[in-house]
């Protein structure tokens, strides 16, 4: 079983419902973790009552790391093999989750140690492919992924769209909640590399 975690904070419910629709055919469980202080239940929670949706109400803004961890713990509790993390404003094409799972399985079959797999994406500010980040001591290398290559090694991946095999959490641990929002993905990626 594979689970998606979507962290919510005052979401646009129209976009959220469209996004849930995009994911529904690609994932077994969708775990909505609500960081909105007043809770989305005030809108009527009926739209989140489908069998494949789990709703976790944190009742306050406890930060992205705490929300990720709540979703990850639930995904592990329901025996998920993979967890994929999303922001509430994400969108995915058909086949997105399967393509990431496929790459992860290929790399694992080759004996590579994989903490996470993420997509290449277009930076909407520059309309160009966002670079992959690799650290070399204090130097930051920004590498543009090549379409013809299966993957480009990265030292961290932005959280939205990140696919993680649950075994990685046994080795690396969960997200560092003290960071609240900023650098959560960076810290986890560097910890995984170490």
C-alpha positions as CSV (number, residue, x, y, z in Angstrom):
1,X,0.0,0.0,0.0
2,X,1.2,3.5,-0.8
3,X,0.0,6.6,1.0
4,X,0.0,10.3,0.1
5,X,0.3,13.0,2.8
6,X,-1.2,16.4,2.0
7,X,-0.5,19.1,4.6
8,X,-3.3,21.6,4.9
9,X,-3.4,25.2,6.1
10,X,-6.4,27.3,5.0
11,X,-6.5,25.5,1.7
12,X,-8.4,26.4,-1.4
13,X,-11.0,23.7,-1.2
14,X,-11.8,23.7,-4.9
15,X,-8.1,23.1,-5.8
16,X,-7.8,20.6,-2.9
17,X,-10.7,18.5,-4.2
18,X,-9.2,18.6,-7.8
19,X,-5.9,17.5,-6.4
20,X,-7.5,14.7,-4.4
21,X,-9.2,13.6,-7.7
22,X,-5.8,13.6,-9.5
23,X,-4.3,11.4,-6.7
24,X,-7.3,9.0,-6.2
25,X,-6.4,6.7,-9.0
26,X,-2.7,6.7,-8.2
27,X,-2.6,6.1,-4.5
28,X,-4.2,3.7,-2.0
29,X,-4.7,6.2,0.9
30,X,-4.7,10.0,1.1
31,X,-3.8,11.3,4.5
32,X,-4.9,14.9,5.0
33,X,-3.1,16.5,7.9
34,X,-4.8,19.8,8.8
35,X,-2.7,22.5,10.3
36,X,-5.5,25.0,10.1
37,X,-6.2,26.4,13.6
38,X,-10.0,26.4,13.2
39,X,-10.2,23.0,11.4
40,X,-11.7,22.4,8.0
41,X,-14.6,20.6,9.7
42,X,-16.3,24.0,9.9
43,X,-16.8,23.6,6.1
44,X,-18.5,20.2,6.6
45,X,-16.1,17.2,6.5
46,X,-18.4,15.2,4.1
47,X,-16.1,15.8,1.2
48,X,-13.3,14.1,3.0
49,X,-15.3,11.0,3.9
50,X,-14.3,8.7,1.0
51,X,-12.9,5.3,2.0
52,X,-9.4,6.1,0.8
53,X,-9.1,9.4,2.8
54,X,-7.8,9.7,6.3
55,X,-8.3,13.1,8.0
56,X,-6.0,14.2,10.9
57,X,-7.0,17.4,12.6
58,X,-4.0,18.9,14.5
59,X,-6.3,21.7,15.7
60,X,-3.6,24.3,15.4
61,X,-0.7,25.3,13.2
62,X,2.0,23.0,14.6
63,X,4.4,23.4,11.6
64,X,5.1,21.5,8.5
65,X,7.5,19.0,10.2
66,X,4.9,18.0,12.9
67,X,2.3,17.7,10.2
68,X,4.6,15.5,8.0
69,X,5.4,13.3,11.0
70,X,1.7,12.9,11.9
71,X,1.0,11.7,8.4
72,X,4.1,9.5,8.3
73,X,3.2,7.8,11.6
74,X,-0.3,7.1,10.3
75,X,1.0,5.8,7.0
76,X,3.4,3.4,8.9
77,X,0.5,2.4,11.2
78,X,-1.6,1.3,8.2
79,X,1.3,-0.7,6.7
80,X,2.2,1.6,3.8
81,X,5.3,0.7,1.8
82,X,5.8,4.2,0.4
83,X,4.8,7.7,1.5
84,X,4.6,10.6,-0.8
85,X,4.5,14.1,0.6
86,X,2.6,17.0,-1.0
87,X,1.8,20.6,-0.3
88,X,-1.9,21.5,-0.6
89,X,-1.4,23.5,-3.8
90,X,0.3,20.7,-5.7
91,X,-0.9,19.1,-8.9
92,X,0.3,15.9,-10.5
93,X,-0.1,14.3,-14.0
94,X,-1.5,10.8,-14.5
95,X,1.1,8.1,-13.7
96,X,3.1,10.5,-11.5
97,X,3.2,8.2,-8.4
98,X,3.9,5.0,-10.3
99,X,6.8,6.7,-12.2
100,X,8.5,7.6,-8.9
101,X,7.9,4.2,-7.4
102,X,9.3,2.6,-10.5
103,X,12.5,4.6,-10.3
104,X,12.9,3.8,-6.6
105,X,12.5,0.1,-7.2
106,X,15.0,0.1,-10.1
107,X,17.6,2.0,-8.1
108,X,17.1,-0.4,-5.1
109,X,17.4,-3.4,-7.4
110,X,20.8,-2.0,-8.5
111,X,21.9,-1.9,-4.8
112,X,21.8,1.8,-4.4
113,X,20.9,3.3,-1.0
114,X,17.9,5.5,-1.6
115,X,16.4,7.8,1.0
116,X,13.9,9.5,-1.3
117,X,12.9,10.1,-4.9
118,X,11.5,13.3,-6.3
119,X,10.5,14.7,-9.6
120,X,12.3,17.2,-11.8
121,X,10.1,20.3,-12.0
122,X,9.8,23.6,-13.7
123,X,10.4,26.7,-11.6
124,X,7.4,28.9,-12.2
125,X,9.4,32.1,-11.5
126,X,11.9,31.4,-14.2
127,X,10.0,28.9,-16.4
128,X,13.1,26.7,-16.4
129,X,14.0,23.3,-15.0
130,X,14.9,23.7,-11.4
131,X,18.4,22.5,-10.6
132,X,19.3,19.5,-8.4
133,X,21.4,20.5,-5.4
134,X,24.6,18.7,-4.5
135,X,26.9,19.8,-1.8
136,X,30.7,19.5,-2.1
137,X,32.0,20.7,1.2
138,X,30.8,24.3,1.5
139,X,30.3,24.6,-2.2
140,X,26.7,24.2,-3.6
141,X,26.5,22.6,-7.1
142,X,23.4,23.2,-9.0
143,X,22.9,20.6,-11.7
144,X,20.2,20.7,-14.4
145,X,18.7,17.1,-14.8
146,X,19.0,15.6,-18.2
147,X,15.7,14.2,-19.6
148,X,17.4,11.1,-21.1
149,X,18.8,10.1,-17.6
150,X,16.7,8.0,-15.2
151,X,17.8,10.0,-12.3
152,X,20.2,12.7,-11.0
153,X,21.7,12.3,-7.5
154,X,20.6,15.0,-5.1
155,X,21.6,15.8,-1.5
156,X,18.0,17.0,-0.7
157,X,14.7,17.3,-2.5
158,X,11.9,19.8,-1.9
159,X,9.3,18.1,0.2
160,X,6.3,18.4,-2.2
161,X,6.3,15.4,-4.5
162,X,8.9,13.5,-2.4
163,X,8.5,9.7,-2.4
164,X,10.0,7.9,0.6
165,X,10.1,4.1,1.3
166,X,9.0,3.7,4.9
167,X,12.2,1.8,5.7
168,X,14.1,5.1,5.2
169,X,12.4,6.5,8.4
170,X,13.8,3.6,10.4
171,X,17.3,4.6,9.4
172,X,17.1,8.4,9.0
173,X,14.3,9.1,11.5
174,X,11.3,11.5,11.1
175,X,11.3,15.2,10.3
176,X,12.9,17.6,12.8
177,X,9.9,19.3,14.4
178,X,12.0,22.1,16.0
179,X,12.5,23.6,12.5
180,X,8.7,24.1,12.2
181,X,8.6,25.1,8.5
182,X,12.0,26.3,7.1
183,X,14.7,23.9,6.1
184,X,12.8,20.8,7.1
185,X,13.4,19.1,3.8
186,X,17.0,20.3,3.6
187,X,17.9,19.0,7.1
188,X,16.2,15.6,6.5
189,X,18.0,15.2,3.2
190,X,21.4,16.0,4.7
191,X,20.8,13.7,7.6
192,X,19.8,10.9,5.1
193,X,23.1,11.5,3.2
194,X,25.1,11.2,6.4
